[in-house]
Amino acid sequence: MQFKTHIESYLIINMTDISHIRNFSIIAHIDHGKSTIADRLIQFCGGLSDREMKQQVLDSMDIERERGITIKAQTVRLDYRAEDGKTYVLNLMDTPGHVDFGYEVSRSLSACEGSLLVVDASQGVEAQTLANVYQAIEADHEIVPVLNKIDLPAAEPDRVKAQIEEVIGLDASEAIAASAKTGDGISNILEALVAKLPAPRGDSEAPLQALLVDSWYDVYLGVMTLVRVRHGVLKKGMKIRMMATGATHVIERVGVFAPKPVALDMLGPGEIGFINAGVKQVADAKVGDTITEERRQCAAVLSGFAPSVPVVFCGLFPVDTNDFSTLREALDKLSLNDSSFSFEAETSAALGFGFRCGFLGLLHMEVIRERLGREFDLDLISTAPSVVYQMEMTDGKRFELHNPADMPDVTRLALVEEPWIKATIMTPDEFLGSVLTLCTERRGEQLDLIYAGNRAMVVYRLPLNEVVFDFYDRLKSITRGYASFDYTLDTYRPGDLVKVSILVNGDPVDALSMIVHRDQAEGKGRAICLRLKDLVPRQMFKVALQAAIGGKVIARETIAALRKDVTAKCYGGDISRKKKLLEKQKEGKKKMRQFGKVDIPQNAFFEALKMGDN
């Protein structure tokens, strides 16, 4: 408690000294040690005692800790007494490294003036390192390079420095060698942050102008909002206006994360902190909005953020139809927490009521599914991941297709366009041949191939629907986990695409329908039918599994009927008695086939789609 009071009083006194504030993000490829460096910086600055410290202290979700990844960008405020005798306020933002959470990175960068670029001294520059650095350069950041994991035997700091200069084009001569695990070089990082990063600019006398960086739902306090003050002062009791929505609120609480929440009286220019303003719904606290004072409004609206574009879509349906309203509430709460996630209601003939959800990638989809299961105890069926197609009808109308089951009849379609991506793959050159083969198999077009030391960077243009299933898993397995993959949406192109429907006893199962290239339709249809043959339990009648394009069946498998031994209780007697029983059974089987319904277990939906390259 003493510690909290100390921080509180200190911050209030020094709030306006803008020259002593440094705002920075930590950026890196996945698993290069961002969260561990954040842990060491917090520990060094005395943000938490040794007893309170734990690994990945800023990763608050269980799933983040288990997988060792960061999903949500987290902010912490630290006090650092530098070698020049002055005390500086450092606002640190730990960002995710995976491409699926790139939206969190772009938001964090817009709230800061500088970046700490962390590169693994044993791995070197990876695809996501490049992507995040380019974002930081676009945001006009001062960048401080750090070579992490120098304690590893495989570390090659000189090679990685040369690689940073060669591949990224940054001066790495003053790159700091550090080890987040042992704590080496942490003091050098702090000194470099103070010396090299610019102080924020802002006028405390001007009308309030603050950027809404993030919003989330707290069970006890309601909607919390993370803000970066550009100009003016944000005080407790102030009446504020959200400029995008026009809503007005009174601020009930102002504070910072140090890393525990600490209440303050106000936030000045250049500071990052949270406010609680009695906002009832997160939809009212729109990310990227400009906050100003109701009485004295600022002249200009801040540019905010480009909205995130979902890339992968899939349907989520509750196993128990009574859970539909619970699923709706759960999705509402998650979308408050994750602004890059979108959903809308849809119905399916086979699966009933559910939601069509949009994600930034397959990992993002997996994380959301897992969170729904863990946090809300929901049993869900998910349909095949799909992408958005552009359709042009014969009458000239254009529309977007999200769900393959809704694809109109081929005779009414003039053109189908599919999204293509520009993929950057970095791989050790010994695996280059396998990577090129994989990309060619997936209808890829090679654009560029660059060598940097013993690593190759290959740029391909690929159709997105070839990537969403298992491309990343295949890439990881053929390169033993050493390749890194990053992509951006490129363009839409016309393609010879067809809808493959899966029929069980003549009834279409729309959860398994998919849009594929005509050349691959037969192979994929056959693979799914083979999979389903093992997954669908045998019935008392024959079950036909078919893959069809329109009215043409392209693959078929038959599940043989279970046969009940009706003659088991016949002891001796005439053979005609047994024949009579068997004839009666045959008649019954015909009837069953006519009216028989097949129950497909829920695991069959997901398992059938994990085809790999069968």
Backbone torsions as a table, in degrees:
resi	resn	phi	psi	omega
1	MET	NA	-38.8	178.0
2	GLN	-58.2	-43.7	-178.7
3	PHE	-57.5	-45.2	-178.6
4	LYS	-60.8	-45.9	-179.2
5	THR	-61.9	-41.0	-179.8
6	HIS	-59.4	-49.6	-179.5
7	ILE	-60.3	-46.1	-177.0
8	GLU	-57.1	-51.9	-177.4
9	SER	-64.6	-39.4	-178.2
10	TYR	-62.8	-44.2	-176.3
11	LEU	-67.0	-37.9	-178.1
12	ILE	-64.8	-42.4	-178.2
13	ILE	-63.8	-43.6	-172.4
14	ASN	-97.1	16.7	-172.1
15	MET	-59.8	-40.2	-171.4
16	THR	-84.9	-11.6	-177.3
17	ASP	-75.3	85.7	-172.5
18	ILE	-68.2	-26.5	-177.6
19	SER	-69.0	-14.9	-179.1
20	HIS	-101.1	11.9	179.3
21	ILE	-102.4	137.9	174.0
22	ARG	-131.7	121.1	177.9
23	ASN	-109.2	124.9	-178.6
24	PHE	-146.9	153.9	174.0
25	SER	-107.8	152.2	171.6
26	ILE	-101.7	119.5	-179.5
27	ILE	-121.3	144.9	179.6
28	ALA	-174.2	171.8	171.5
29	HIS	-72.8	161.9	178.7
30	ILE	-59.5	136.8	175.4
31	ASP	70.3	25.1	175.7
32	HIS	-98.1	-0.4	171.0
33	GLY	102.5	28.3	179.3
34	LYS	-63.9	-51.7	-175.7
35	SER	-66.4	-33.8	179.7
36	THR	-69.0	-39.6	175.9
37	ILE	-63.9	-40.9	176.8
38	ALA	-59.3	-42.5	177.4
39	ASP	-56.3	-47.7	-176.7
40	ARG	-66.6	-37.9	179.7
41	LEU	-64.9	-42.0	178.4
42	ILE	-61.7	-45.0	-178.3
43	GLN	-63.9	-44.0	-177.5
44	PHE	-64.4	-38.3	-177.3
45	CYS	-85.4	0.1	178.0
46	GLY	74.3	24.2	177.8
47	GLY	-63.5	-35.5	176.9
48	LEU	-135.1	150.4	176.2
49	SER	-75.6	165.6	-179.5
50	ASP	-59.4	-34.2	-179.6
51	ARG	-66.8	-36.0	-177.3
52	GLU	-82.8	-17.1	-177.2
53	MET	-69.1	143.9	172.0
54	LYS	-150.0	167.3	179.5
55	GLN	-68.0	147.0	-179.7
56	GLN	49.9	53.0	-173.8
57	VAL	-60.4	-29.0	-178.5
58	LEU	-85.3	-15.2	178.3
59	ASP	-83.2	103.5	-171.5
60	SER	-85.6	-21.7	-176.9
61	MET	-86.9	145.8	178.5
62	ASP	-59.9	-41.6	-177.3
63	ILE	-61.9	-33.6	177.9
64	GLU	-66.2	-42.6	-178.4
65	ARG	-67.8	-43.9	-177.6
66	GLU	-62.9	-45.5	-176.1
67	ARG	-85.8	-13.7	-179.3
68	GLY	70.6	29.7	178.6
69	ILE	-124.4	156.4	174.0
70	THR	-99.0	131.4	179.8
71	ILE	-107.1	-43.6	179.6
72	LYS	-106.2	134.5	173.0
73	ALA	-68.2	134.4	-177.9
74	GLN	-122.2	147.2	-178.2
75	THR	-113.9	143.7	174.0
76	VAL	-144.3	145.0	179.7
77	ARG	-109.1	128.0	-176.8
78	LEU	-124.6	149.6	172.7
79	ASP	-106.3	126.7	-178.1
80	TYR	-128.8	123.5	175.8
81	ARG	-89.4	109.6	-174.3
82	ALA	-79.7	173.2	-179.7
83	GLU	-67.0	-21.6	178.0
84	ASP	-80.6	4.8	176.3
85	GLY	87.4	-8.7	179.9
86	LYS	-89.4	152.3	176.9
87	THR	-101.5	125.5	-178.2
88	TYR	-109.0	148.2	174.1
89	VAL	-99.0	118.9	-179.8
90	LEU	-107.4	122.3	173.6
91	ASN	-102.1	108.1	-174.9
92	LEU	-100.8	134.9	173.8
93	MET	-121.0	112.9	178.0
94	ASP	-86.0	123.5	-173.3
95	THR	-111.8	157.1	175.1
96	PRO	-69.4	158.5	179.9
97	GLY	-105.0	-19.0	-174.2
98	HIS	-79.8	143.8	-177.6
99	VAL	-56.9	-30.7	-177.7
100	ASP	-67.3	-18.4	-179.6
101	PHE	-113.1	29.9	-178.6
102	GLY	-62.6	-26.1	-179.9
103	TYR	-64.6	-36.7	176.9
104	GLU	-62.0	-39.2	-178.9
105	VAL	-65.5	-48.5	-176.6
106	SER	-61.4	-36.0	179.4
107	ARG	-68.4	-42.0	-178.7
108	SER	-64.7	-40.7	-177.7
109	LEU	-63.3	-35.0	-177.9
110	SER	-69.8	-16.9	-179.4
111	ALA	-93.5	-3.3	-174.2
112	CYS	-120.6	170.4	176.8
113	GLU	-109.4	-14.8	-176.7
114	GLY	-147.0	168.5	179.8
115	SER	-136.3	145.7	172.6
116	LEU	-101.1	109.9	-178.1
117	LEU	-91.7	112.6	-178.1
118	VAL	-99.9	125.2	177.6
119	VAL	-124.9	131.8	177.8
120	ASP	-68.4	121.7	-176.1
121	ALA	-68.8	-15.7	177.5
122	SER	-95.8	-26.8	-177.0
123	GLN	-96.4	-37.3	-177.6
124	GLY	85.2	-163.4	-176.2
125	VAL	-73.1	127.2	178.7
126	GLU	-114.0	176.2	-174.2
127	ALA	-59.2	-46.0	-176.2
128	GLN	-73.1	-24.2	173.1
129	THR	-58.7	-48.8	-179.8
130	LEU	-60.0	-49.3	-176.0
131	ALA	-58.5	-45.2	-177.8
132	ASN	-70.5	-37.3	178.2
133	VAL	-62.9	-44.0	179.9
134	TYR	-62.1	-37.6	175.8
135	GLN	-62.1	-41.6	-179.4
136	ALA	-66.6	-39.0	178.2
137	ILE	-65.3	-41.8	176.7
138	GLU	-59.9	-36.1	-180.0
139	ALA	-80.1	5.7	178.1
140	ASP	63.1	44.3	-177.7
141	HIS	-89.6	148.0	165.0
142	GLU	-82.9	130.5	-174.1
143	ILE	-114.4	129.7	177.3
144	VAL	-109.0	109.9	-179.9
145	PRO	-78.1	140.1	177.9
146	VAL	-129.8	130.0	174.8
147	LEU	-97.0	106.9	-177.7
148	ASN	-91.3	166.3	176.3
149	LYS	62.1	37.8	179.2
150	ILE	-72.0	-11.4	178.8
151	ASP	-77.8	-11.3	-178.4
152	LEU	-74.7	144.8	178.8
153	PRO	-62.5	-28.9	-177.6
154	ALA	-84.3	1.4	-177.0
155	ALA	-66.5	134.7	177.0
156	GLU	-131.0	77.7	-173.4
157	PRO	-58.6	-39.7	-176.9
158	ASP	-66.4	-41.3	179.0
159	ARG	-64.0	-41.9	-177.7
160	VAL	-69.5	-36.8	175.2
161	LYS	-58.8	-47.7	179.7
162	ALA	-61.1	-38.3	-180.0
163	GLN	-65.8	-41.7	178.1
164	ILE	-59.5	-43.4	-179.0
165	GLU	-68.7	-38.4	-175.6
166	GLU	-74.7	-50.9	-172.2
167	VAL	-81.9	-45.7	-175.4
168	ILE	-90.9	-35.3	-177.7
169	GLY	90.5	20.4	177.7
170	LEU	-98.8	146.8	175.0
171	ASP	-72.3	116.4	-176.6
172	ALA	-109.6	13.4	-176.9
173	SER	-63.9	-29.5	179.5
174	GLU	-105.7	21.2	179.1
175	ALA	-61.0	137.2	-175.0
176	ILE	-88.8	126.4	174.9
177	ALA	-84.4	127.4	-176.3
178	ALA	-147.5	163.5	171.4
179	SER	-136.1	111.6	-179.0
180	ALA	-67.0	-26.4	-177.9
181	LYS	-70.2	-47.3	-177.0
182	THR	-90.4	-18.3	-179.4
183	GLY	93.0	3.3	178.8
184	ASP	-66.8	136.6	172.5
185	GLY	80.6	1.9	-178.1
186	ILE	-66.3	-41.9	179.2
187	SER	-64.0	-35.9	177.8
188	ASN	-64.5	-38.4	178.4
189	ILE	-61.6	-46.3	-178.5
190	LEU	-62.5	-41.7	179.2
191	GLU	-65.3	-40.1	179.3
192	ALA	-64.9	-38.2	178.8
193	LEU	-61.2	-45.0	-178.3
194	VAL	-66.9	-41.7	-174.2
195	ALA	-78.5	-39.8	-170.1
196	LYS	-95.8	-30.7	-175.7
197	LEU	-81.0	141.9	179.0
198	PRO	-77.0	151.4	173.8
199	ALA	-75.3	150.0	177.6
200	PRO	-66.5	159.5	177.7
201	ARG	-112.7	144.6	179.2
202	GLY	176.1	159.2	-177.6
203	ASP	-119.7	117.8	-177.6
204	SER	-71.6	-21.4	-179.0
205	GLU	-83.3	-18.9	-176.9
206	ALA	-70.9	164.3	174.4
207	PRO	-60.3	150.2	-176.4
208	LEU	-61.3	130.6	174.7
209	GLN	-141.5	108.8	-177.0
210	ALA	-131.0	145.2	-179.8
211	LEU	-97.1	130.7	177.3
212	LEU	-85.2	106.7	-171.7
213	VAL	-86.9	-38.7	-176.3
214	ASP	-157.8	155.5	173.3
215	SER	-142.5	146.7	-179.7
216	TRP	-150.7	167.6	-176.3
217	TYR	-103.4	126.1	175.5
218	ASP	-107.6	132.7	-175.1
219	VAL	-59.0	-36.3	-174.4
220	TYR	-92.7	-35.8	-171.3
221	LEU	-105.7	-5.4	-177.9
222	GLY	81.5	-143.2	-175.6
223	VAL	-78.3	122.2	175.7
224	MET	-103.0	147.1	-175.9
225	THR	-131.0	128.7	175.7
226	LEU	-93.9	127.4	-176.1
227	VAL	-128.0	152.4	171.3
228	ARG	-119.3	116.4	-178.6
229	VAL	-79.3	123.8	176.1
230	ARG	-90.8	-55.2	179.5
231	HIS	-134.2	157.6	176.6
232	GLY	79.9	-168.5	-176.1
233	VAL	-131.2	140.0	179.4
234	LEU	-107.8	112.1	-174.7
235	LYS	-115.9	157.9	172.3
236	LYS	-66.5	136.5	-179.7
237	GLY	88.1	-6.2	-179.3
238	MET	-75.1	142.4	175.9
239	LYS	-92.5	118.6	-175.3
240	ILE	-112.4	161.4	177.1
241	ARG	-125.2	132.4	171.1
242	MET	-84.8	116.1	-169.2
243	MET	-71.4	-29.2	-179.8
244	ALA	-74.4	-44.2	-176.8
245	THR	-92.5	-22.3	-178.7
246	GLY	81.0	3.6	-178.3
247	ALA	-75.5	147.1	177.0
248	THR	-115.7	143.7	-179.2
249	HIS	-143.6	158.0	174.8
250	VAL	-106.2	130.0	-178.1
251	ILE	-72.7	123.2	-179.2
252	GLU	-96.3	-29.1	-173.5
253	ARG	-151.3	136.3	175.7
254	VAL	-125.6	140.5	179.2
255	GLY	-169.0	-177.2	177.4
256	VAL	-135.2	161.9	173.3
257	PHE	-97.6	120.7	-174.6
258	ALA	-128.8	43.6	-19.3
259	PRO	-74.3	-9.5	174.6
260	LYS	-76.9	150.0	-179.8
261	PRO	-63.5	132.1	178.7
262	VAL	-126.6	123.7	-178.5
263	ALA	-77.2	139.7	177.1
264	LEU	-127.6	169.9	175.4
265	ASP	-83.5	-35.2	-177.6
266	MET	-159.7	163.7	173.7
267	LEU	-120.8	134.4	-179.2
268	GLY	-102.0	-177.1	-179.2
269	PRO	-60.6	139.4	178.9
270	GLY	87.9	-9.4	-175.5
271	GLU	-92.2	151.5	176.8
272	ILE	-118.4	127.1	179.8
273	GLY	-160.1	-174.8	-178.9
274	PHE	-113.5	154.6	173.0
275	ILE	-130.7	152.8	175.0
276	ASN	-125.0	115.2	-171.2
277	ALA	-127.0	29.4	177.5
278	GLY	63.7	27.2	177.3
279	VAL	-72.7	128.8	-174.7
280	LYS	-81.5	-38.2	-178.6
281	GLN	-124.8	145.5	179.4
282	VAL	-66.6	-26.9	177.3
283	ALA	-58.2	-27.5	178.7
284	ASP	-77.6	-21.4	177.2
285	ALA	-102.5	79.3	-172.4
286	LYS	-76.3	125.7	-179.3
287	VAL	-61.9	131.1	-178.5
288	GLY	95.9	-3.7	-179.1
289	ASP	-73.0	159.8	176.0
290	THR	-103.7	130.2	178.1
291	ILE	-102.4	133.8	177.3
292	THR	-139.1	170.1	178.9
293	GLU	-79.6	141.1	-177.8
294	GLU	-62.2	-45.3	-176.1
295	ARG	-72.2	-41.3	-174.3
296	ARG	-125.9	92.3	-173.3
297	GLN	-86.8	150.2	178.4
298	CYS	-77.9	158.5	-173.8
299	ALA	-77.9	-41.5	-173.1
300	ALA	-112.0	147.8	174.7
301	VAL	-90.4	137.2	177.8
302	LEU	-69.0	152.1	-172.0
303	SER	-64.9	-24.5	178.1
304	GLY	69.7	-152.5	-176.5
305	PHE	-124.2	148.9	172.7
306	ALA	-68.2	135.4	-178.4
307	PRO	-64.2	145.9	179.8
308	SER	-73.6	144.0	-178.7
309	VAL	-108.1	114.7	177.3
310	PRO	-61.2	142.6	-175.7
311	VAL	-111.4	-41.7	-177.7
312	VAL	-111.6	136.0	178.7
313	PHE	-121.6	144.4	171.7
314	CYS	-152.8	156.9	179.1
315	GLY	-91.7	137.3	174.6
316	LEU	-117.2	123.6	-177.5
317	PHE	-126.4	135.0	177.4
318	PRO	-72.3	140.9	177.1
319	VAL	-63.7	-43.9	175.8
320	ASP	-96.4	119.1	-175.7
321	THR	-61.3	-21.8	179.0
322	ASN	-68.6	-17.6	-178.6
323	ASP	-83.4	5.4	-174.4
324	PHE	-60.4	-46.8	-178.7
325	SER	-67.3	-34.1	176.4
326	THR	-64.0	-41.2	179.1
327	LEU	-63.5	-42.0	178.5
328	ARG	-59.3	-47.7	179.0
329	GLU	-61.2	-42.5	-178.7
330	ALA	-62.3	-43.6	179.4
331	LEU	-65.5	-37.9	177.4
332	ASP	-59.0	-47.3	-177.9
333	LYS	-66.2	-39.7	179.5
334	LEU	-67.5	-37.3	-179.9
335	SER	-68.6	-23.9	174.4
336	LEU	-66.4	-39.0	-176.1
337	ASN	-81.2	-24.1	-173.4
338	ASP	-136.6	96.8	-173.2
339	SER	-73.1	-9.8	179.6
340	SER	-88.9	2.1	-177.3
341	PHE	-104.2	132.5	-179.2
342	SER	-130.4	153.9	178.1
343	PHE	-153.4	154.1	173.8
344	GLU	-146.6	151.0	-175.7
345	ALA	-69.0	146.0	173.5
346	GLU	-150.4	161.4	177.6
347	THR	-122.4	150.9	179.3
348	SER	-132.6	141.0	-179.8
349	ALA	-63.2	-37.5	-176.5
350	ALA	-86.2	-33.3	-169.1
351	LEU	-111.3	-5.7	178.1
352	GLY	82.9	-144.1	-176.9
353	PHE	-87.2	138.7	177.3
354	GLY	-162.7	-157.6	-177.2
355	PHE	-134.2	141.6	171.1
356	ARG	-92.0	117.6	-173.3
357	CYS	-113.4	143.7	178.3
358	GLY	-110.1	134.5	-177.9
359	PHE	-129.1	163.7	178.5
360	LEU	-85.5	-5.8	179.2
361	GLY	171.6	179.4	-176.3
362	LEU	-69.6	-36.4	179.1
363	LEU	-66.0	-40.8	177.8
364	HIS	-58.4	-43.3	178.8
365	MET	-62.6	-44.8	-178.5
366	GLU	-62.7	-43.0	-178.9
367	VAL	-64.0	-44.9	179.8
368	ILE	-62.5	-44.6	178.5
369	ARG	-58.6	-44.7	-178.2
370	GLU	-66.2	-40.1	179.7
371	ARG	-65.8	-36.6	177.8
372	LEU	-64.2	-38.6	178.6
373	GLY	-69.5	-44.4	-174.6
374	ARG	-76.4	-51.3	-171.2
375	GLU	-80.0	-25.5	-175.1
376	PHE	-123.5	3.2	175.6
377	ASP	54.9	48.7	-178.0
378	LEU	-106.5	136.4	172.4
379	ASP	-96.2	119.5	-172.9
380	LEU	-125.5	151.4	168.6
381	ILE	-108.6	130.6	176.7
382	SER	-112.0	141.1	178.5
383	THR	-83.6	175.6	-179.0
384	ALA	-61.3	136.3	175.4
385	PRO	-62.1	136.9	178.3
386	SER	-138.7	171.2	-179.5
387	VAL	-118.5	176.1	-178.5
388	VAL	-90.6	125.3	178.0
389	TYR	-106.6	147.6	174.0
390	GLN	-97.1	124.4	-178.3
391	MET	-112.5	137.8	172.1
392	GLU	-121.6	122.8	-177.9
393	MET	-82.9	167.2	179.7
394	THR	-66.1	-24.7	177.9
395	ASP	-86.4	8.7	175.6
396	GLY	91.6	-7.2	179.5
397	LYS	-72.9	142.9	177.2
398	ARG	-118.8	143.7	175.2
399	PHE	-153.9	165.7	178.9
400	GLU	-98.4	136.1	178.6
401	LEU	-108.6	118.9	179.9
402	HIS	-97.9	-34.8	-174.3
403	ASN	-115.2	120.8	-178.3
404	PRO	-55.6	-29.6	-178.6
405	ALA	-63.5	-23.0	-177.4
406	ASP	-90.5	6.0	-176.6
407	MET	-64.7	127.7	-178.3
408	PRO	-69.9	173.0	179.9
409	ASP	-61.6	141.6	-175.5
410	VAL	-57.6	-34.1	-176.9
411	THR	-66.3	-22.5	-179.3
412	ARG	-93.2	-3.6	-176.2
413	LEU	-97.7	130.8	175.3
414	ALA	-94.5	-34.9	-172.9
415	LEU	-155.2	138.7	172.4
416	VAL	-122.5	124.3	178.6
417	GLU	-112.6	136.2	180.0
418	GLU	-114.3	152.5	179.6
419	PRO	-76.3	140.2	174.3
420	TRP	-116.7	148.8	180.0
421	ILE	-118.2	159.6	172.6
422	LYS	-105.4	110.9	-174.2
423	ALA	-104.1	135.6	174.7
424	THR	-111.9	119.0	-179.9
425	ILE	-117.8	128.1	174.7
426	MET	-111.3	129.0	-174.8
427	THR	-146.8	148.3	169.7
428	PRO	-59.6	142.0	-170.2
429	ASP	-65.2	-17.2	177.7
430	GLU	-66.9	-22.6	-179.4
431	PHE	-100.6	4.1	-171.9
432	LEU	-59.6	-42.4	-178.3
433	GLY	-57.8	-46.3	-179.3
434	SER	-64.2	-38.2	-179.7
435	VAL	-66.1	-44.1	179.7
436	LEU	-62.8	-40.3	178.4
437	THR	-61.9	-45.2	-180.0
438	LEU	-60.1	-46.0	-178.7
439	CYS	-65.2	-37.6	179.3
440	THR	-66.8	-41.0	177.3
441	GLU	-58.4	-34.3	-177.3
442	ARG	-91.1	26.2	176.0
443	ARG	65.4	30.5	-176.9
444	GLY	-81.6	156.4	175.4
445	GLU	-120.7	121.4	-178.6
446	GLN	-73.9	131.1	179.1
447	LEU	-106.9	-36.9	-173.0
448	ASP	-156.6	152.1	175.1
449	LEU	-145.4	117.0	-176.9
450	ILE	-125.4	138.8	175.1
451	TYR	-103.0	134.0	171.9
452	ALA	-128.9	96.8	-174.4
453	GLY	67.9	-128.1	-179.4
454	ASN	-96.4	17.0	177.9
455	ARG	-116.4	146.6	179.4
456	ALA	-114.8	139.4	173.7
457	MET	-113.3	116.2	-177.3
458	VAL	-114.6	134.3	180.0
459	VAL	-112.4	124.3	-178.5
460	TYR	-125.6	150.3	168.0
461	ARG	-102.2	122.1	-174.0
462	LEU	-129.7	148.7	172.1
463	PRO	-71.8	134.6	-174.1
464	LEU	-64.8	-33.2	-178.1
465	ASN	-69.3	-15.3	175.1
466	GLU	-83.1	-14.7	-175.1
467	VAL	-96.6	-31.9	-168.7
468	VAL	-69.0	-21.9	-176.7
469	PHE	-78.8	-73.7	-169.5
470	ASP	-140.9	17.1	-176.1
471	PHE	-59.2	-47.4	-176.0
472	TYR	-64.0	-41.3	178.5
473	ASP	-62.4	-42.8	179.9
474	ARG	-64.6	-41.4	179.5
475	LEU	-62.0	-43.8	179.7
476	LYS	-63.3	-41.0	-175.9
477	SER	-72.4	-37.4	-178.2
478	ILE	-76.8	-18.9	179.4
479	THR	-109.0	12.6	-179.5
480	ARG	55.4	30.7	176.3
481	GLY	86.2	1.7	-175.0
482	TYR	-87.3	-15.7	-177.7
483	ALA	-82.8	149.1	173.5
484	SER	-122.7	150.6	-168.8
485	PHE	-135.2	131.8	178.2
486	ASP	-143.0	145.1	-178.9
487	TYR	-144.9	158.1	171.8
488	THR	-132.9	147.7	177.3
489	LEU	-66.3	134.0	-173.9
490	ASP	-107.1	-66.0	-174.6
491	THR	-161.3	171.6	172.1
492	TYR	-105.1	136.7	-179.8
493	ARG	-133.2	146.4	175.2
494	PRO	-66.3	144.7	179.6
495	GLY	-146.9	156.5	178.4
496	ASP	-82.9	80.0	-173.3
497	LEU	-108.3	143.5	179.3
498	VAL	-132.8	156.6	176.3
499	LYS	-94.8	123.9	175.1
500	VAL	-97.6	117.1	177.9
501	SER	-99.3	142.8	176.0
502	ILE	-105.5	125.2	-178.5
503	LEU	-113.7	133.4	173.7
504	VAL	-114.0	113.4	-173.5
505	ASN	51.8	40.7	176.1
506	GLY	85.6	-9.2	179.1
507	ASP	-95.6	126.1	179.7
508	PRO	-70.2	137.6	175.3
509	VAL	-104.5	98.7	-170.2
510	ASP	-69.2	-18.5	177.0
511	ALA	-66.8	-23.3	-177.6
512	LEU	-101.6	-2.1	-179.8
513	SER	-72.0	146.0	-178.4
514	MET	-149.3	159.4	178.1
515	ILE	-105.1	123.4	-178.5
516	VAL	-135.7	167.4	175.8
517	HIS	-70.5	142.9	-174.3
518	ARG	-55.5	-37.9	-177.8
519	ASP	-63.9	-27.5	-176.0
520	GLN	-102.1	-2.8	-172.4
521	ALA	-60.9	-45.1	-175.5
522	GLU	-63.5	-47.6	-178.7
523	GLY	-60.3	-45.6	-178.0
524	LYS	-69.3	-38.6	178.1
525	GLY	-61.1	-44.8	-179.4
526	ARG	-64.9	-41.8	-178.8
527	ALA	-61.9	-42.1	179.9
528	ILE	-67.4	-41.5	178.4
529	CYS	-61.1	-41.8	178.1
530	LEU	-62.4	-42.4	179.1
531	ARG	-61.9	-46.8	-177.0
532	LEU	-64.1	-30.9	179.7
533	LYS	-58.9	-36.4	179.1
534	ASP	-80.8	-23.7	-171.4
535	LEU	-95.0	-32.3	-178.4
536	VAL	-82.3	126.3	-178.8
537	PRO	-67.4	150.2	-180.0
538	ARG	-68.0	145.6	179.2
539	GLN	-111.3	-177.9	177.1
540	MET	-79.9	-0.5	179.4
541	PHE	-136.6	164.5	179.1
542	LYS	-65.9	141.6	176.4
543	VAL	-120.7	125.2	179.5
544	ALA	-97.0	127.0	175.3
545	LEU	-109.3	121.6	-176.2
546	GLN	-131.1	145.4	169.3
547	ALA	-110.9	131.3	-175.4
548	ALA	-136.3	147.0	169.8
549	ILE	-110.4	109.1	-173.6
550	GLY	64.1	-123.3	179.5
551	GLY	-96.9	1.3	-175.9
552	LYS	-97.6	120.4	178.0
553	VAL	-79.8	126.1	-177.4
554	ILE	-107.8	-15.4	177.9
555	ALA	-154.6	148.1	179.8
556	ARG	-147.9	139.2	170.2
557	GLU	-132.5	148.9	179.4
558	THR	-121.2	130.7	173.7
559	ILE	-93.5	119.1	-176.5
560	ALA	-65.5	151.4	-178.2
561	ALA	-76.7	148.0	170.2
562	LEU	-73.5	142.1	-178.3
563	ARG	-118.7	120.4	177.4
564	LYS	-86.4	135.2	-179.4
565	ASP	-81.9	93.3	-176.2
566	VAL	-76.6	-15.4	-177.7
567	THR	-94.6	8.3	-173.9
568	ALA	-61.5	-32.9	-176.0
569	LYS	-90.7	2.5	178.7
570	CYS	-84.0	113.2	177.9
571	TYR	-108.5	116.2	178.6
572	GLY	64.7	-153.6	179.0
573	GLY	77.7	-174.0	-175.8
574	ASP	-77.5	146.0	179.2
575	ILE	-63.8	-28.2	-176.7
576	SER	-61.5	-29.1	179.0
577	ARG	-64.8	-44.2	178.1
578	LYS	-63.6	-43.1	-179.5
579	LYS	-60.2	-40.7	-179.1
580	LYS	-60.6	-44.4	179.2
581	LEU	-63.7	-41.0	-179.5
582	LEU	-67.0	-38.8	177.5
583	GLU	-63.8	-41.0	179.3
584	LYS	-62.2	-40.9	178.5
585	GLN	-63.3	-41.8	-179.3
586	LYS	-59.2	-44.2	178.9
587	GLU	-61.8	-42.3	179.6
588	GLY	-62.9	-39.8	180.0
589	LYS	-61.5	-41.3	178.8
590	LYS	-58.3	-45.2	-179.6
591	LYS	-61.7	-44.1	-179.6
592	MET	-61.4	-39.9	179.7
593	ARG	-63.6	-33.4	-178.2
594	GLN	-69.2	-41.9	-175.1
595	PHE	-108.7	-1.8	-170.8
596	GLY	-66.6	135.1	175.4
597	LYS	-109.7	137.5	-179.2
598	VAL	-101.1	124.9	174.0
599	ASP	-89.3	120.7	179.2
600	ILE	-99.2	122.2	179.4
601	PRO	-64.5	150.1	-173.9
602	GLN	-63.2	-32.9	-178.6
603	ASN	-67.0	-22.0	-179.0
604	ALA	-62.7	-32.8	-177.8
605	PHE	-62.8	-47.8	-176.3
606	PHE	-77.2	-39.4	-177.9
607	GLU	-65.1	-37.2	-178.4
608	ALA	-62.6	-27.2	-176.6
609	LEU	-87.9	-15.7	177.5
610	LYS	-81.0	66.6	-171.9
611	MET	-83.5	-20.7	-172.5
612	GLY	59.4	-134.2	179.9
613	ASP	-114.5	33.3	-179.8
614	ASN	-64.9	NA	NA
